[in-house]
Amino acid sequence: MAGEVQKKPRWLLHWNHLQNEVVATNVCTGCSGCIVACPHDVLGYDEHWHPVLAEEARVDGAADRCVHGEKACTMCTRACPRFRAWEPEIDEFLHGRERKPTQKEVIGIHQDVLLVRTVDPDWLDKGQDGGFCTAMLIWCLRKGHIDAALVSYVDDEWRATPGVATTEADVLRAAGSRYTYSANPLAYQEAIDAGAEKLALVGMGCMTSSPPMMMTRGARKSGKKFVLTIGLLCSKSFTDDIFEDLIAPKYGLARSDIVKMNIKGKLQLWTRPGVVEGDYLEVPLSECHEFTRPGCTTCPDFAAEHADISMGGLGQTGGWTLTIVRTETGRKIFDEMVSEGWLEVKSAVDEDPAAVTLMRRLAAKSRKRWPVHLRSGRPIEDALPGVIEATLPD
């Protein structure tokens, strides 16, 4: 009937569906959104960056049968940014439309592509590339836009772990990229227990897609706490084995001697003074590929398409952050920072077209990773026999 409001069908999908369609098929990126959203605290994280169901919550001991799911709890599937038609749903929620299949939007829906750097020399030195992420978190804390940020820290052995930043000193301690995986949303409960109500999340696209997924599918108790998402451009992350099985034995560099990492066509490692000649070491990326984290092999999102603002170090000119302004939230904060003189800004399209071209090429390459049988958002049981195995990467 004309004018009649169409109700959404009731969401009945739960852990059994998530386990069998996402986790067991290896399209799970380990973002930990389902763990954060679980109201019964029965999902944990294993050594393969996958969620696992606690023994006490299993029906007849089955790892894919949750007692709460079979009683109608659906929070885990509502939070998962790789379950069913996740991409068009998030696009509609954030932007009111789906991404267009054009070269311009191969990096996702966006407003601007810019080169940005902080004007503070200390933050520029401690941060990655242009230090924009560091400056943005500090600005948001000072202005009261956020109470805390979910970030990653590294210990003395260069192990990346999720953590909470509530002060400028915390933000500076978290500055820089790791290239091994840290599921930053896992620090959510620590922040909430400390009284935080307004959270920023810094993470790769797999992580920053989860809060808007929570909001659009109704897992709002957790989702509404995230008021800002900062996405990091990412083609892959590595397992910790890269330190023990490559960097230490071949290059003689202990992970405890590393002080900074970057990727610019090669893995770049800065060390404590006197450890290696020039305190700097380069490792060819061709030697690193075998240490790719399994969850990255099917991830289609290089450009962190569902963050409020995305950023990375692709710029061919050093000391600038390649930045994608996406949502009105990202735009408002960015414009205020510029108006208050916190940032230097240039057009990436005009000043570094090679970086923009490279970003689009890497985004297009990542999109091909997503298995063909999942691109329609259909459940796995609708796929033709054998198509799952045929479409997963080697």
RODO-261759 format. One record per residue (C-alpha): x, y negated, z; residue number from 1; residue in three letters. Coordinates in Angstrom, 3 decimals. Example, Ala and Ser with C-alpha at 12.3 -4.5 7.8 and 13.67 -1.06 7.14 Angstrom:
// RODO-261759
> u,v,w,k,r
> 12.300,4.500,7.800,1,ALA
> 13.670,1.060,7.140,2,SER
//
This chain:
// RODO-261759
> u,v,w,k,r
> 0.000,0.000,0.000,1,MET
> 1.316,-3.440,-0.938,2,ALA
> 2.732,-5.325,2.019,3,GLY
> 2.840,-2.255,4.245,4,GLU
> 5.990,-2.014,6.382,5,VAL
> 7.823,1.217,5.778,6,GLN
> 9.091,2.786,8.967,7,LYS
> 12.448,4.506,8.980,8,LYS
> 12.160,8.252,9.506,9,PRO
> 13.066,9.313,13.014,10,ARG
> 16.785,10.072,13.389,11,TRP
> 17.046,13.708,14.508,12,LEU
> 20.653,14.493,13.542,13,LEU
> 22.965,15.509,16.380,14,HIS
> 26.270,17.180,17.284,15,TRP
> 25.569,20.364,15.316,16,ASN
> 25.291,18.307,12.129,17,HIS
> 28.314,16.163,12.935,18,LEU
> 30.532,19.114,13.789,19,GLN
> 29.626,21.088,10.681,20,ASN
> 29.487,18.244,8.168,21,GLU
> 32.316,15.974,9.324,22,VAL
> 34.665,17.630,11.803,23,VAL
> 34.810,21.163,10.378,24,ALA
> 35.189,19.896,6.798,25,THR
> 38.135,17.648,7.695,26,ASN
> 36.549,14.356,6.639,27,VAL
> 36.704,13.238,10.274,28,CYS
> 39.220,10.414,10.585,29,THR
> 39.434,10.646,14.364,30,GLY
> 38.078,7.141,14.931,31,CYS
> 36.613,8.265,18.303,32,SER
> 33.341,6.376,17.762,33,GLY
> 31.294,9.449,18.674,34,CYS
> 33.226,9.821,21.926,35,ILE
> 32.617,6.181,22.845,36,VAL
> 28.896,6.422,22.083,37,ALA
> 28.272,9.753,23.845,38,CYS
> 26.058,8.937,26.865,39,PRO
> 26.770,12.263,28.557,40,HIS
> 30.598,12.107,28.399,41,ASP
> 30.851,15.596,26.919,42,VAL
> 32.985,14.825,23.856,43,LEU
> 36.764,14.789,24.108,44,GLY
> 39.712,14.309,21.767,45,TYR
> 42.015,17.137,20.683,46,ASP
> 45.608,17.142,19.453,47,GLU
> 44.388,16.948,15.844,48,HIS
> 42.534,13.653,16.474,49,TRP
> 39.167,15.391,16.304,50,HIS
> 36.239,15.271,18.758,51,PRO
> 35.543,18.488,20.637,52,VAL
> 32.561,19.470,22.742,53,LEU
> 33.228,20.214,26.415,54,ALA
> 32.737,23.851,27.456,55,GLU
> 30.039,22.987,29.989,56,GLU
> 27.898,21.330,27.323,57,ALA
> 27.988,24.222,24.844,58,ARG
> 24.942,26.378,24.202,59,VAL
> 25.958,30.042,24.458,60,ASP
> 29.586,28.957,24.200,61,GLY
> 29.198,27.652,20.633,62,ALA
> 31.463,24.690,19.851,63,ALA
> 28.885,23.228,17.460,64,ASP
> 25.846,23.525,19.732,65,ARG
> 25.447,20.760,22.312,66,CYS
> 22.856,21.191,25.049,67,VAL
> 22.137,17.470,24.928,68,HIS
> 21.916,17.424,21.139,69,GLY
> 19.369,20.200,21.197,70,GLU
> 17.374,18.114,23.650,71,LYS
> 17.285,15.243,21.117,72,ALA
> 20.458,13.245,21.937,73,CYS
> 21.695,11.813,18.627,74,THR
> 24.254,9.201,19.673,75,MET
> 27.288,10.919,18.128,76,CYS
> 25.896,10.959,14.589,77,THR
> 24.629,7.405,14.983,78,ARG
> 28.176,6.219,15.705,79,ALA
> 30.049,8.182,13.044,80,CYS
> 31.308,6.096,10.101,81,PRO
> 31.805,9.193,7.954,82,ARG
> 28.392,10.844,8.430,83,PHE
> 25.902,10.970,5.548,84,ARG
> 25.259,7.611,3.764,85,ALA
> 27.526,5.603,6.036,86,TRP
> 28.923,3.120,3.517,87,GLU
> 25.713,1.670,2.012,88,PRO
> 24.120,1.579,5.464,89,GLU
> 26.953,-0.503,6.921,90,ILE
> 27.111,-2.742,3.842,91,ASP
> 23.389,-3.474,4.175,92,GLU
> 23.733,-4.200,7.890,93,PHE
> 26.714,-6.547,7.544,94,LEU
> 25.990,-8.211,4.200,95,HIS
> 22.393,-7.468,3.226,96,GLY
> 23.469,-5.548,0.130,97,ARG
> 25.699,-2.736,-1.063,98,GLU
> 29.191,-3.281,-2.428,99,ARG
> 29.276,-3.770,-6.196,100,LYS
> 31.342,-1.276,-8.239,101,PRO
> 33.558,-4.033,-9.635,102,THR
> 37.284,-4.709,-9.507,103,GLN
> 36.661,-7.678,-7.227,104,LYS
> 34.739,-5.620,-4.692,105,GLU
> 36.869,-2.497,-4.827,106,VAL
> 38.269,-3.932,-1.557,107,ILE
> 34.728,-4.328,-0.181,108,GLY
> 32.390,-7.289,0.144,109,ILE
> 34.300,-10.415,1.114,110,HIS
> 34.377,-14.193,1.003,111,GLN
> 38.086,-15.047,0.662,112,ASP
> 41.501,-13.467,0.142,113,VAL
> 44.196,-15.610,1.732,114,LEU
> 47.779,-15.740,2.942,115,LEU
> 47.865,-16.753,6.599,116,VAL
> 50.439,-17.245,9.315,117,ARG
> 50.515,-18.597,12.841,118,THR
> 52.214,-21.932,13.490,119,VAL
> 53.653,-20.633,16.776,120,ASP
> 57.240,-19.425,16.146,121,PRO
> 57.218,-17.044,19.131,122,ASP
> 54.031,-15.330,17.986,123,TRP
> 55.377,-15.209,14.445,124,LEU
> 58.530,-13.505,15.711,125,ASP
> 56.720,-10.975,17.894,126,LYS
> 53.844,-10.293,15.508,127,GLY
> 53.742,-8.358,12.266,128,GLN
> 54.319,-10.363,9.085,129,ASP
> 52.465,-13.662,9.671,130,GLY
> 51.404,-12.984,13.251,131,GLY
> 47.768,-13.783,12.426,132,PHE
> 46.223,-10.925,14.418,133,CYS
> 48.194,-11.960,17.506,134,THR
> 47.136,-15.595,17.123,135,ALA
> 43.488,-14.677,16.567,136,MET
> 43.255,-12.557,19.710,137,LEU
> 44.928,-15.232,21.834,138,ILE
> 42.640,-17.920,20.397,139,TRP
> 39.522,-15.806,21.078,140,CYS
> 40.614,-15.136,24.657,141,LEU
> 41.308,-18.825,25.295,142,ARG
> 37.961,-19.882,23.840,143,LYS
> 35.994,-17.196,25.683,144,GLY
> 34.787,-15.515,22.498,145,HIS
> 36.062,-12.212,23.915,146,ILE
> 36.844,-10.854,27.380,147,ASP
> 39.187,-8.145,26.149,148,ALA
> 40.637,-6.562,23.034,149,ALA
> 41.039,-2.857,22.334,150,LEU
> 44.553,-2.532,20.921,151,VAL
> 47.490,-0.124,20.937,152,SER
> 50.670,-0.203,22.951,153,TYR
> 53.875,1.796,22.594,154,VAL
> 55.797,3.365,25.441,155,ASP
> 59.572,3.696,25.723,156,ASP
> 59.451,6.678,23.350,157,GLU
> 57.524,4.694,20.720,158,TRP
> 54.337,6.672,21.320,159,ARG
> 51.269,4.691,20.358,160,ALA
> 48.416,4.753,22.879,161,THR
> 45.069,2.894,23.130,162,PRO
> 44.900,0.077,25.652,163,GLY
> 43.104,-3.070,26.753,164,VAL
> 44.463,-6.601,26.327,165,ALA
> 42.938,-9.269,28.572,166,THR
> 45.797,-11.792,28.710,167,THR
> 48.110,-13.500,26.244,168,GLU
> 50.995,-11.458,27.632,169,ALA
> 49.034,-8.271,26.878,170,ASP
> 48.407,-9.400,23.314,171,VAL
> 52.082,-10.133,22.736,172,LEU
> 53.035,-6.769,24.225,173,ARG
> 50.686,-5.073,21.761,174,ALA
> 51.914,-7.051,18.738,175,ALA
> 53.261,-5.201,15.720,176,GLY
> 52.329,-2.094,13.731,177,SER
> 52.947,1.522,14.723,178,ARG
> 52.260,3.761,11.681,179,TYR
> 51.446,6.630,13.979,180,THR
> 47.795,6.900,15.015,181,TYR
> 46.199,5.378,18.068,182,SER
> 42.399,5.653,18.391,183,ALA
> 41.960,2.227,19.961,184,ASN
> 38.196,2.612,20.660,185,PRO
> 39.154,5.177,23.317,186,LEU
> 40.103,2.232,25.542,187,ALA
> 36.438,1.131,25.515,188,TYR
> 35.498,2.571,28.895,189,GLN
> 38.584,1.110,30.563,190,GLU
> 37.539,-2.340,29.339,191,ALA
> 33.908,-1.888,30.401,192,ILE
> 34.910,-0.573,33.841,193,ASP
> 37.030,-3.714,34.278,194,ALA
> 33.960,-5.867,33.643,195,GLY
> 34.443,-6.842,30.003,196,ALA
> 31.259,-7.578,28.075,197,GLU
> 32.619,-9.039,24.817,198,LYS
> 35.176,-6.869,23.049,199,LEU
> 37.417,-7.308,20.036,200,ALA
> 38.554,-4.136,18.320,201,LEU
> 41.794,-3.999,16.348,202,VAL
> 42.165,-0.924,14.185,203,GLY
> 42.186,0.664,10.768,204,MET
> 39.056,0.825,8.657,205,GLY
> 38.013,4.173,10.120,206,CYS
> 37.789,2.536,13.558,207,MET
> 36.333,-0.837,12.602,208,THR
> 33.503,0.810,10.644,209,SER
> 32.168,2.443,13.793,210,SER
> 30.735,-0.600,15.678,211,PRO
> 28.517,-1.726,12.753,212,PRO
> 27.538,1.905,12.232,213,MET
> 26.453,2.047,15.874,214,MET
> 24.400,-1.079,15.434,215,MET
> 22.628,-0.116,12.233,216,THR
> 21.750,3.401,13.423,217,ARG
> 20.656,2.403,16.898,218,GLY
> 23.596,3.273,19.167,219,ALA
> 23.405,-0.298,20.395,220,ARG
> 24.412,0.195,24.025,221,LYS
> 28.014,0.639,22.921,222,SER
> 27.866,-1.181,19.596,223,GLY
> 26.677,-4.519,20.956,224,LYS
> 29.790,-4.859,23.132,225,LYS
> 31.944,-5.310,20.021,226,PHE
> 31.715,-8.961,19.029,227,VAL
> 34.746,-9.028,16.716,228,LEU
> 36.427,-6.368,14.593,229,THR
> 39.859,-6.936,13.072,230,ILE
> 40.654,-4.356,10.400,231,GLY
> 44.188,-3.375,9.383,232,LEU
> 44.981,-2.461,5.783,233,LEU
> 46.018,1.182,5.816,234,CYS
> 46.748,3.872,3.243,235,SER
> 47.749,6.437,5.851,236,LYS
> 49.299,6.968,9.255,237,SER
> 51.858,9.567,10.265,238,PHE
> 51.956,12.267,12.896,239,THR
> 54.484,12.031,15.714,240,ASP
> 56.400,14.835,14.008,241,ASP
> 57.948,12.231,11.727,242,ILE
> 60.228,11.180,14.592,243,PHE
> 61.334,14.648,15.696,244,GLU
> 61.467,16.343,12.286,245,ASP
> 62.730,13.551,10.016,246,LEU
> 64.014,10.352,11.596,247,ILE
> 65.966,11.969,14.444,248,ALA
> 67.594,14.933,12.672,249,PRO
> 68.280,13.291,9.289,250,LYS
> 69.025,9.724,10.341,251,TYR
> 70.207,10.256,13.910,252,GLY
> 67.760,7.719,15.299,253,LEU
> 65.926,8.487,18.535,254,ALA
> 62.399,7.124,18.751,255,ARG
> 63.298,5.406,22.001,256,SER
> 65.746,3.200,20.057,257,ASP
> 63.051,1.792,17.730,258,ILE
> 61.804,-1.726,18.455,259,VAL
> 59.758,-2.506,15.314,260,LYS
> 58.365,-0.764,12.232,261,MET
> 56.980,-1.901,8.889,262,ASN
> 56.247,-0.524,5.437,263,ILE
> 57.260,-2.495,2.351,264,LYS
> 57.624,0.195,-0.290,265,GLY
> 59.704,2.079,2.274,266,LYS
> 59.543,2.802,5.990,267,LEU
> 61.498,0.042,7.716,268,GLN
> 62.870,0.555,11.229,269,LEU
> 64.480,-2.061,13.456,270,TRP
> 66.486,-0.764,16.414,271,THR
> 68.039,-1.816,19.663,272,ARG
> 71.371,-3.613,19.146,273,PRO
> 74.277,-1.381,18.185,274,GLY
> 72.298,1.800,17.486,275,VAL
> 72.710,1.692,13.701,276,VAL
> 74.634,-0.622,11.407,277,GLU
> 72.847,-3.941,11.188,278,GLY
> 70.228,-2.740,13.695,279,ASP
> 68.081,-1.741,10.723,280,TYR
> 67.272,1.481,8.863,281,LEU
> 65.228,2.278,5.747,282,GLU
> 63.554,5.627,5.060,283,VAL
> 62.127,6.402,1.575,284,PRO
> 58.368,6.879,1.698,285,LEU
> 58.740,10.018,-0.418,286,SER
> 60.339,11.659,2.633,287,GLU
> 57.437,10.607,4.874,288,CYS
> 54.462,11.955,2.944,289,HIS
> 54.562,15.444,4.469,290,GLU
> 53.920,13.850,7.876,291,PHE
> 50.633,12.238,6.782,292,THR
> 47.953,12.651,9.418,293,ARG
> 45.319,15.142,8.135,294,PRO
> 42.420,12.785,8.775,295,GLY
> 43.923,10.256,6.357,296,CYS
> 43.829,12.579,3.352,297,THR
> 40.111,12.057,2.716,298,THR
> 39.747,8.482,4.000,299,CYS
> 38.454,6.166,1.223,300,PRO
> 38.909,2.863,3.053,301,ASP
> 42.286,1.206,2.484,302,PHE
> 41.046,-2.360,2.994,303,ALA
> 39.111,-1.984,6.279,304,ALA
> 35.961,-2.944,4.399,305,GLU
> 33.589,-3.189,7.348,306,HIS
> 35.647,-5.371,9.670,307,ALA
> 34.800,-9.008,10.292,308,ASP
> 38.224,-9.893,8.994,309,ILE
> 40.860,-7.585,7.474,310,SER
> 44.598,-8.108,7.285,311,MET
> 47.899,-6.504,6.421,312,GLY
> 51.449,-7.021,5.218,313,GLY
> 51.196,-6.518,1.470,314,LEU
> 52.335,-10.033,0.627,315,GLY
> 55.436,-10.114,-1.530,316,GLN
> 56.526,-13.271,0.308,317,THR
> 57.724,-12.466,3.824,318,GLY
> 56.190,-14.016,6.904,319,GLY
> 52.565,-14.181,5.726,320,TRP
> 49.552,-11.995,6.520,321,THR
> 47.393,-10.978,3.560,322,LEU
> 43.910,-11.695,4.915,323,THR
> 40.382,-10.842,3.777,324,ILE
> 37.586,-12.907,5.338,325,VAL
> 34.414,-10.802,5.241,326,ARG
> 31.566,-11.663,7.618,327,THR
> 30.142,-14.893,9.002,328,GLU
> 31.652,-13.955,12.369,329,THR
> 35.104,-13.713,10.801,330,GLY
> 34.564,-16.886,8.815,331,ARG
> 33.496,-18.953,11.837,332,LYS
> 36.477,-17.968,13.973,333,ILE
> 38.924,-18.383,11.100,334,PHE
> 37.643,-21.835,10.159,335,ASP
> 37.776,-23.030,13.759,336,GLU
> 41.361,-21.835,14.115,337,MET
> 42.324,-23.681,10.934,338,VAL
> 40.543,-26.865,11.992,339,SER
> 42.412,-26.830,15.314,340,GLU
> 45.776,-26.455,13.581,341,GLY
> 46.556,-22.895,14.668,342,TRP
> 47.186,-21.508,11.189,343,LEU
> 48.884,-22.185,7.872,344,GLU
> 46.798,-20.988,4.934,345,VAL
> 47.364,-20.452,1.214,346,LYS
> 45.286,-18.830,-1.520,347,SER
> 46.543,-15.288,-2.049,348,ALA
> 45.107,-15.200,-5.572,349,VAL
> 47.066,-18.315,-6.549,350,ASP
> 50.242,-17.866,-4.503,351,GLU
> 50.740,-14.089,-4.578,352,ASP
> 48.602,-12.465,-7.283,353,PRO
> 50.881,-9.418,-7.284,354,ALA
> 49.894,-8.660,-3.676,355,ALA
> 46.194,-8.970,-4.514,356,VAL
> 46.610,-6.673,-7.517,357,THR
> 48.478,-4.148,-5.392,358,LEU
> 45.787,-4.276,-2.711,359,MET
> 43.052,-3.567,-5.243,360,ARG
> 45.058,-0.739,-6.779,361,ARG
> 45.646,0.895,-3.396,362,LEU
> 41.979,0.458,-2.481,363,ALA
> 40.883,2.113,-5.730,364,ALA
> 43.315,4.969,-5.132,365,LYS
> 41.993,5.521,-1.609,366,SER
> 38.391,5.573,-2.837,367,ARG
> 39.164,8.636,-4.927,368,LYS
> 39.985,10.576,-1.768,369,ARG
> 36.385,10.763,-0.585,370,TRP
> 35.003,14.190,-1.606,371,PRO
> 32.687,14.052,-4.607,372,VAL
> 29.940,16.061,-2.905,373,HIS
> 29.662,13.424,-0.141,374,LEU
> 29.488,10.317,-2.322,375,ARG
> 25.696,10.478,-2.550,376,SER
> 25.314,10.703,1.228,377,GLY
> 23.647,14.084,0.914,378,ARG
> 23.971,16.716,3.634,379,PRO
> 26.567,19.369,2.948,380,ILE
> 24.019,22.165,2.527,381,GLU
> 22.763,20.370,-0.604,382,ASP
> 26.148,20.670,-2.296,383,ALA
> 26.686,23.278,-4.958,384,LEU
> 28.534,26.425,-3.817,385,PRO
> 32.295,25.942,-3.897,386,GLY
> 32.186,22.192,-4.471,387,VAL
> 33.502,21.405,-0.987,388,ILE
> 36.714,23.307,-1.481,389,GLU
> 37.076,22.013,-5.029,390,ALA
> 36.848,18.347,-4.095,391,THR
> 38.991,18.190,-0.969,392,LEU
> 42.574,16.978,-1.601,393,PRO
> 45.428,19.470,-1.618,394,ASP
//
